[in-house]
Amino acid sequence: MATARDGDALDRDAATRGLVYRALASAFRYPDESFHASAADGDLDAELTRAVDRTTLGVSVPELVTGDDYETLAARYNDIFELGYSEYTDRTDGSLESTGPPVPLYESKYRPEKSWNDVNLDLSRAYRHYGLEIDQGERDNHDALAYELEFAGYLARREATVGSGAAAARLDFHDRHLGHAATGVADRLADEPGTDIYGPLGQFMASFVRADRNDLAARLEGTR
């Protein structure tokens, strides 16, 4: 396998991991019809299986296929990730108790030991260090899961062309941020009924992130 140390050659393993992260980022955004089609006809499952097989990680890909039509999948996404639950606790005075969605897609929701501000400021600095910024057309908090997955993919693709400096940055990013977000989301999905494709996606994401992190630690630090 060619590596970045071969001069202009591409580290295909790292590049493929970058593609997997990009696919995961897309999967955890509000589903468009293109995503639904690929999830319904098996293309998503087949493409991710082929991609993982081209890496050295040995991660199993669960069946990533939806039986929903597009409208049902979109509604399911809203129910799991976007919409909270509200209930009147006292109808005489209109008291309303609200909770967030069952599975928030933000790292800070899984970091009780860290403030929202600390998590997002650290991420903002990390993105800016590489000249990256949040798309103003779909501006969201820096700790949105899709952004963190995209950033891990960017660092993997950078490793593929630049070398081990980006690999070390990705290991640090796993330990400081993405590992917490991926595990938190996957654990909540595992406890949530009726997730269709999103439960297996969460399982696969957590396994892939953990395997990538452990491989980086073994290569760069000799640890797991």
SEGU-747039 format. One record per atom (N, C-alpha, C): residue in three letters; z, x, y. Coordinates in steps of 0.05 Angstrom, whole numbers, padded with zeros to 5 digits, always signed. Atoms other than C-alpha are relative to their C-alpha. Example, Ala and Ser with C-alpha at 12.3 -4.5 7.8 and 13.67 -1.06 7.14 Angstrom:
! residues 2
Ala+00000+00018-00024/Ala+00156+00246-00090/Ala+00000+00018+00024/Ser-00001-00016-00024/Ser+00143+00273-00021/Ser+00014-00015+00022/
***
This chain:
! residues 224
Met+00000+00017-00024/Met+00000+00000+00000/Met+00000+00018+00025/Ala+00001-00016-00024/Ala-00019+00027+00068/Ala+00025-00007+00017/Thr-00023+00004-00018/Thr+00038+00036+00118/Thr-00006+00009+00028/Ala+00004-00007-00028/Ala+00045+00045+00193/Ala+00001+00031+00003/Arg-00002-00030-00002/Arg+00061+00119+00179/Arg-00027+00013-00006/Asp+00026-00011+00006/Asp-00011+00128+00157/Asp-00018+00001+00025/Gly+00016+00000-00025/Gly-00033+00129+00230/Gly-00007-00028+00009/Asp+00009+00027-00008/Asp-00075+00068+00245/Asp+00001-00020-00022/Ala-00001+00018+00022/Ala-00064+00037+00177/Ala+00021-00022+00005/Leu-00018+00023-00003/Leu-00028-00030+00171/Leu+00019-00002-00023/Asp-00020+00005+00021/Asp+00037-00041+00133/Asp-00004-00030-00007/Arg+00007+00028+00007/Arg+00012-00103+00097/Arg+00024-00017-00009/Asp-00025+00014+00007/Asp+00081-00121+00070/Asp+00013-00012+00025/Ala-00012+00009-00024/Ala+00111-00125+00139/Ala-00017-00021+00014/Ala+00018+00019-00013/Ala+00050-00160+00167/Ala+00002-00028-00013/Thr-00002+00025+00014/Thr+00055-00213+00113/Thr+00026-00014+00005/Arg-00025+00012-00007/Arg+00128-00224+00126/Arg-00001-00013+00028/Gly+00004+00012-00026/Gly+00108-00237+00198/Gly-00014-00026-00001/Leu+00014+00025+00003/Leu+00060-00290+00176/Leu+00018-00022-00012/Val-00018+00019+00012/Val+00114-00324+00134/Val+00019-00010+00022/Tyr-00018+00009-00021/Tyr+00161-00325+00194/Tyr-00015-00019+00020/Arg+00016+00017-00018/Arg+00106-00355+00237/Arg-00004-00028-00012/Ala+00003+00025+00014/Ala+00094-00409+00185/Ala+00026-00016+00000/Leu-00026+00013-00001/Leu+00168-00425+00182/Leu+00006-00011+00028/Ala-00004+00009-00028/Ala+00172-00430+00258/Ala-00015-00026+00004/Ser+00016+00024-00003/Ser+00116-00481+00256/Ser+00012-00024-00016/Ala-00010+00020+00017/Ala+00149-00519+00199/Ala+00025-00014+00012/Phe-00024+00011-00012/Phe+00213-00529+00239/Phe-00004-00010+00029/Arg+00006+00015-00025/Arg+00178-00557+00300/Arg-00008-00029-00007/Tyr+00008+00028+00004/Tyr+00162-00631+00309/Tyr-00027+00000-00014/Pro+00025-00003+00016/Pro+00107-00642+00257/Pro-00024-00013+00014/Asp+00025+00012-00009/Asp+00036-00652+00281/Asp-00016-00008-00025/Glu+00015+00010+00023/Glu-00018-00682+00238/Glu-00011+00022-00017/Ser+00010-00023+00016/Ser-00044-00614+00217/Ser+00021+00010-00019/Phe-00022-00008+00018/Phe+00024-00594+00190/Phe+00003-00020-00023/His-00003+00020+00020/His+00030-00660+00154/His-00021+00002-00022/Ala+00022-00002+00020/Ala-00038-00652+00121/Ala+00004+00024-00019/Ser-00004-00023+00017/Ser-00021-00582+00096/Ser+00023-00003-00018/Ala-00023+00005+00017/Ala+00046-00605+00070/Ala-00006-00021-00021/Ala+00006+00022+00018/Ala+00017-00667+00037/Ala-00019+00008-00023/Asp+00020-00007+00020/Asp-00042-00635+00001/Asp+00006+00026-00015/Gly-00008-00024+00015/Gly-00004-00573-00024/Gly-00009+00026+00012/Asp+00009-00025-00012/Asp-00037-00522+00022/Asp+00023+00017+00010/Leu-00023-00015-00010/Leu+00029-00503+00055/Leu+00014+00014-00023/Asp-00014-00011+00024/Asp+00062-00492-00013/Asp-00016+00024-00011/Ala+00017-00021+00012/Ala+00003-00451-00039/Ala-00002+00024+00018/Glu+00003-00023-00019/Glu-00004-00408+00024/Glu+00026+00016+00001/Leu-00025-00015-00001/Leu+00070-00391+00027/Leu+00005+00015-00026/Thr-00004-00014+00026/Thr+00072-00375-00047/Thr-00017+00025-00002/Arg+00018-00024+00000/Arg+00012-00328-00040/Arg+00011+00021+00018/Ala-00010-00020-00019/Ala+00043-00295+00021/Ala+00024+00014-00011/Val-00025-00012+00011/Val+00111-00284-00012/Val-00007+00019-00023/Asp+00009-00017+00022/Asp+00076-00255-00073/Asp-00012+00026+00010/Arg+00011-00025-00010/Arg+00044-00203-00028/Arg+00021+00018+00013/Thr-00022-00016-00009/Thr+00112-00178-00006/Thr+00016+00012-00023/Thr-00017-00012+00021/Thr+00164-00138-00045/Thr+00026-00015-00003/Leu-00026+00013-00002/Leu+00219-00189-00034/Leu+00009-00015-00025/Gly-00008+00015+00024/Gly+00217-00229-00099/Gly+00014-00026+00005/Val-00013+00026-00006/Val+00237-00294-00066/Val-00015-00022-00014/Ser+00012+00023+00013/Ser+00224-00359-00103/Ser-00007-00021+00022/Val+00008+00021-00019/Val+00186-00413-00065/Val+00003-00027-00014/Pro-00002+00026+00013/Pro+00210-00483-00082/Pro-00024-00017+00007/Glu+00023+00017-00006/Glu+00160-00540-00082/Glu+00001-00010+00028/Leu+00001+00007-00029/Leu+00141-00550-00009/Leu-00022-00020+00005/Val+00020+00021-00002/Val+00103-00615-00012/Val+00014-00026+00008/Thr-00011+00025-00009/Thr+00116-00681+00024/Thr-00015-00024-00013/Gly+00012+00025+00009/Gly+00104-00751-00004/Gly-00002-00020+00022/Asp+00001+00018-00023/Asp+00110-00782+00065/Asp-00028-00002+00013/Asp+00023+00001-00018/Asp+00053-00808+00108/Asp+00009+00013+00026/Tyr-00006-00015-00024/Tyr+00049-00776+00177/Tyr+00023-00014+00016/Glu-00020+00014-00016/Glu+00090-00830+00213/Glu+00027+00002-00012/Thr-00026-00001+00014/Thr+00145-00828+00161/Thr+00012+00028+00003/Leu-00009-00027-00003/Leu+00149-00752+00163/Leu+00010+00005+00028/Ala-00009-00004-00028/Ala+00154-00752+00239/Ala+00026-00014+00005/Ala-00025+00014-00003/Ala+00208-00805+00237/Ala+00023+00014-00014/Arg-00020-00014+00015/Arg+00245-00766+00184/Arg+00010+00025+00016/Tyr-00007-00024-00016/Tyr+00243-00703+00228/Tyr+00018-00008+00023/Asn-00017+00010-00022/Asn+00271-00743+00286/Asn+00028-00007-00009/Asp-00026+00008+00010/Asp+00327-00772+00244/Asp+00017+00024-00008/Ile-00016-00023+00009/Ile+00348-00704+00216/Ile+00006+00019+00022/Phe-00003-00022-00019/Phe+00338-00657+00274/Phe+00003-00007+00029/Glu+00001+00007-00028/Glu+00331-00695+00339/Glu+00019-00021+00009/Leu-00015+00024-00009/Leu+00368-00761+00342/Leu+00029+00001-00008/Gly-00029+00002+00007/Gly+00443-00768+00346/Gly+00006-00028-00009/Tyr-00009+00026+00009/Tyr+00484-00827+00324/Tyr+00020-00010+00020/Ser-00018+00013-00020/Ser+00519-00875+00372/Ser+00012-00025-00012/Glu-00014+00023+00011/Glu+00571-00927+00355/Glu+00021-00010+00021/Tyr-00020+00011-00018/Tyr+00612-00974+00399/Tyr+00028+00001-00013/Thr-00028-00002+00011/Thr+00686-00958+00388/Thr+00017-00023+00012/Asp-00014+00023-00012/Asp+00710-01014+00435/Asp-00019-00016+00016/Arg+00021+00016-00013/Arg+00661-01068+00453/Arg+00012-00015+00024/Thr-00012+00014-00023/Thr+00711-01098+00503/Thr-00005+00016+00026/Asp+00004-00016-00024/Asp+00702-01040+00551/Asp-00025+00018-00002/Gly+00025-00014+00003/Gly+00636-01012+00525/Gly+00003+00029-00008/Ser-00004-00027+00009/Ser+00666-00948+00497/Ser-00020+00007-00022/Leu+00021-00008+00018/Leu+00612-00910+00460/Leu+00005+00028-00010/Glu-00004-00027+00012/Glu+00621-00852+00412/Glu-00027+00010-00010/Ser+00026-00011+00008/Ser+00561-00807+00403/Ser+00003+00027-00014/Thr+00000-00026+00013/Thr+00547-00749+00357/Thr-00029+00010+00001/Gly+00026-00012+00000/Gly+00489-00701+00354/Gly-00015-00005-00026/Pro+00015+00003+00024/Pro+00435-00698+00301/Pro+00014+00012-00024/Pro-00013-00011+00024/Pro+00457-00684+00229/Pro-00005+00030-00004/Val+00006-00028+00004/Val+00422-00617+00229/Val-00012+00012+00026/Pro+00010-00011-00025/Pro+00417-00584+00298/Pro-00017+00025-00005/Leu+00017-00023+00003/Leu+00362-00533+00305/Leu+00005+00021+00021/Tyr-00008-00019-00020/Tyr+00401-00487+00351/Tyr+00022+00018-00011/Glu-00020-00019+00011/Glu+00440-00424+00331/Glu+00028-00005+00010/Ser-00026+00002-00012/Ser+00497-00437+00379/Ser+00017-00023-00013/Lys-00014+00022+00013/Lys+00515-00501+00340/Lys+00014+00010-00025/Tyr-00012-00011+00024/Tyr+00534-00456+00281/Tyr+00017+00025+00006/Arg-00015-00024-00008/Arg+00572-00403+00320/Arg+00025-00009+00016/Pro-00023+00009-00015/Pro+00640-00433+00338/Pro+00016+00023+00013/Glu-00015-00023-00011/Glu+00666-00363+00353/Glu-00014+00011+00025/Lys+00015-00009-00023/Lys+00612-00353+00407/Lys-00006-00023+00019/Ser+00007+00021-00019/Ser+00598-00391+00471/Ser-00030-00004+00000/Trp+00028+00005-00003/Trp+00530-00423+00482/Trp-00012+00020+00019/Asn+00011-00019-00020/Asn+00521-00378+00543/Asn-00003+00028-00012/Asp+00001-00027+00012/Asp+00536-00314+00504/Asp-00024+00002-00019/Val+00022-00001+00020/Val+00487-00331+00448/Val-00027+00000+00014/Asn+00026+00003-00013/Asn+00430-00351+00495/Asn-00006+00024+00019/Leu+00005-00023-00017/Leu+00440-00293+00544/Leu-00008+00024-00017/Asp+00007-00022+00017/Asp+00438-00243+00487/Asp-00029-00003-00011/Leu+00027+00005+00009/Leu+00374-00275+00460/Leu-00020+00004+00023/Ser+00018-00004-00022/Ser+00342-00276+00529/Ser-00005+00029+00005/Arg+00003-00029-00004/Arg+00355-00201+00537/Arg-00018+00012-00022/Ala+00015-00010+00023/Ala+00326-00188+00467/Ala-00030-00006+00004/Tyr+00028+00008-00003/Tyr+00262-00227+00482/Tyr-00013+00016+00023/Arg+00011-00014-00023/Arg+00253-00195+00551/Arg-00004+00030-00005/His+00003-00029+00006/His+00262-00125+00522/His-00027+00006-00011/Tyr+00027-00004+00010/Tyr+00196-00135+00487/Tyr-00021-00014+00017/Gly+00019+00012-00018/Gly+00163-00169+00546/Gly-00007-00028-00008/Leu+00005+00027+00009/Leu+00168-00238+00515/Leu+00016-00020+00017/Glu-00014+00021-00014/Glu+00188-00303+00549/Glu-00006-00027-00012/Ile+00003+00027+00011/Ile+00196-00376+00532/Ile-00024-00013+00013/Asp+00023+00014-00010/Asp+00132-00417+00538/Asp+00009-00023+00019/Gln-00008+00019-00019/Gln+00141-00458+00601/Gln-00010-00028-00007/Gly+00011+00026+00007/Gly+00099-00514+00571/Gly+00018-00015-00020/Glu-00018+00013+00019/Glu+00151-00527+00517/Glu+00028+00012+00002/Arg-00024-00014-00005/Arg+00212-00496+00548/Arg+00024-00012-00016/Asp-00023+00009+00016/Asp+00274-00499+00503/Asp+00021+00022+00003/Asn-00021-00021+00000/Asn+00339-00460+00495/Asn-00009+00024-00016/His+00008-00025+00013/His+00331-00388+00474/His+00009+00000-00030/Asp-00010+00000+00028/Asp+00371-00403+00410/Asp-00013-00021-00018/Ala+00015+00019+00017/Ala+00321-00455+00384/Ala-00009+00015-00025/Leu+00006-00013+00025/Leu+00309-00439+00311/Leu-00029+00009-00001/Ala+00028-00007+00000/Ala+00233-00439+00320/Ala-00005+00026+00016/Tyr+00003-00025-00015/Tyr+00238-00385+00374/Tyr+00011+00024-00015/Glu-00011-00022+00015/Glu+00283-00342+00331/Glu-00018+00008-00023/Leu+00019-00006+00022/Leu+00235-00347+00272/Leu-00025+00013+00011/Glu+00023-00013-00013/Glu+00177-00330+00318/Glu+00006+00029+00007/Phe-00007-00028-00008/Phe+00214-00269+00344/Phe+00002+00018-00024/Ala-00002-00016+00024/Ala+00230-00245+00274/Ala-00029+00007-00010/Gly+00027-00005+00008/Gly+00156-00253+00258/Gly-00014+00021+00018/Tyr+00011-00020-00019/Tyr+00137-00214+00321/Tyr+00010+00028-00008/Leu-00011-00026+00007/Leu+00183-00157+00301/Leu-00011+00010-00026/Ala+00013-00009+00025/Ala+00154-00156+00230/Ala-00028+00009+00005/Arg+00028-00008-00006/Arg+00083-00153+00257/Arg+00000+00026+00016/Arg-00002-00024-00015/Arg+00105-00099+00305/Arg+00007+00024-00019/Glu-00006-00020+00020/Glu+00135-00060+00247/Glu-00026+00008-00015/Ala+00025-00005+00015/Ala+00068-00067+00212/Ala-00019+00020+00014/Thr+00019-00017-00016/Thr+00032-00030+00268/Thr+00013+00023+00014/Val-00014-00021-00015/Val+00085+00011+00303/Val+00018+00017-00017/Gly-00017-00016+00017/Gly+00136+00031+00252/Gly+00029-00009-00002/Ser-00027+00008+00008/Ser+00210+00032+00234/Ser+00017-00008+00023/Gly-00017+00008-00023/Gly+00237+00022+00305/Gly+00002-00030+00001/Ala+00000+00029+00000/Ala+00217-00051+00301/Ala+00014-00011-00024/Ala-00015+00008+00024/Ala+00245-00056+00231/Ala+00030+00000+00005/Ala-00029-00002-00007/Ala+00313-00032+00256/Ala+00008-00023+00019/Ala-00006+00022-00019/Ala+00309-00083+00313/Ala+00002-00027-00015/Arg-00001+00025+00015/Arg+00295-00138+00262/Arg+00025-00002-00016/Leu-00026+00001+00014/Leu+00355-00119+00220/Leu+00022-00008+00018/Asp-00021+00007-00020/Asp+00399-00122+00282/Asp-00002-00029+00007/Phe+00004+00027-00007/Phe+00368-00189+00300/Phe+00010-00019-00022/His-00010+00016+00023/His+00383-00217+00230/His+00031-00002+00002/Asp-00029+00000+00001/Asp+00456-00196+00235/Asp+00013-00013+00025/Arg-00012+00012-00025/Arg+00467-00219+00307/Arg-00007-00029+00004/His+00009+00027-00007/His+00427-00283+00307/His-00012-00016-00023/Leu+00015+00017+00018/Leu+00376-00307+00256/Leu+00015-00007-00026/Gly-00014+00006+00024/Gly+00420-00300+00195/Gly+00020-00023+00003/His-00018+00022-00005/His+00471-00347+00226/His-00014-00026+00002/Ala+00015+00025-00004/Ala+00420-00398+00247/Ala-00012-00010-00026/Ala+00014+00008+00025/Ala+00381-00399+00181/Ala+00020-00011-00020/Thr-00020+00009+00019/Thr+00444-00405+00138/Thr+00012-00027+00009/Gly-00012+00025-00010/Gly+00474-00459+00183/Gly-00019-00024-00004/Val+00019+00022+00003/Val+00411-00502+00182/Val-00004-00006-00030/Ala+00004+00005+00028/Ala+00400-00493+00107/Ala+00024-00014-00013/Asp-00024+00012+00012/Asp+00472-00511+00090/Asp+00003-00030+00009/Arg+00000+00028-00009/Arg+00469-00574+00133/Arg-00021-00017-00014/Leu+00021+00014+00014/Leu+00403-00594+00101/Leu+00008-00006-00029/Ala-00008+00004+00028/Ala+00433-00585+00032/Ala+00020-00023-00003/Asp-00019+00021+00001/Asp+00487-00635+00049/Asp-00011-00027+00010/Glu+00012+00024-00012/Glu+00439-00686+00081/Glu-00018-00014-00021/Pro+00018+00014+00019/Pro+00407-00740+00037/Pro-00027-00006+00013/Gly+00026+00009-00009/Gly+00334-00759+00043/Gly-00015+00019+00019/Thr+00013-00019-00018/Thr+00306-00695+00073/Thr-00029+00005-00007/Asp+00028-00005+00009/Asp+00240-00695+00034/Asp-00006+00030+00000/Ile+00008-00028+00000/Ile+00205-00629+00048/Ile+00019+00019+00014/Tyr-00016-00018-00017/Tyr+00256-00604+00098/Tyr+00024+00012-00015/Gly-00021-00013+00016/Gly+00311-00592+00046/Gly-00010+00025-00013/Pro+00011-00024+00012/Pro+00267-00544+00006/Pro-00008+00021+00020/Leu+00007-00019-00021/Leu+00242-00513+00070/Leu+00024+00016+00010/Gly-00024-00013-00008/Gly+00313-00498+00091/Gly+00010+00020-00021/Gln-00008-00018+00022/Gln+00329-00468+00023/Gln-00018+00025+00000/Phe+00018-00023+00000/Phe+00267-00424+00026/Phe+00005+00018+00024/Met-00005-00016-00024/Met+00280-00402+00098/Met+00024+00017-00004/Ala-00025-00015+00003/Ala+00351-00381+00083/Ala-00004+00023-00021/Ser+00005-00021+00020/Ser+00329-00343+00020/Ser-00017+00022+00010/Phe+00019-00019-00010/Phe+00272-00309+00055/Phe+00013+00018+00021/Val-00014-00015-00021/Val+00314-00288+00115/Val+00020+00019-00012/Arg-00021-00017+00013/Arg+00370-00262+00070/Arg-00014+00023-00015/Ala+00014-00021+00015/Ala+00321-00223+00026/Ala-00012+00021+00019/Asp+00012-00019-00019/Asp+00285-00193+00086/Asp+00022+00017+00012/Arg-00023-00015-00011/Arg+00352-00173+00117/Arg+00010+00021-00019/Asn-00011-00019+00020/Asn+00378-00141+00053/Asn-00019+00022-00006/Asp+00020-00021+00004/Asp+00313-00104+00042/Asp+00000+00020+00023/Leu-00001-00018-00023/Leu+00315-00076+00112/Leu+00025+00018+00000/Ala-00025-00016+00001/Ala+00388-00055+00104/Ala-00001+00021-00022/Ala+00003-00020+00022/Ala+00372-00020+00038/Ala-00018+00023+00008/Arg+00019-00021-00008/Arg+00313+00017+00068/Arg+00010+00017+00022/Leu-00008-00015-00024/Leu+00344+00036+00134/Leu+00028+00011-00001/Glu-00027-00009+00000/Glu+00417+00043+00118/Glu+00011+00006-00028/Gly-00010-00005+00027/Gly+00422+00048+00043/Gly+00021-00019-00009/Thr-00021+00020+00006/Thr+00466-00015+00041/Thr-00014-00026-00004/Arg+00010+00028+00004/Arg+00459-00089+00025/Arg+00019-00018+00015/
***
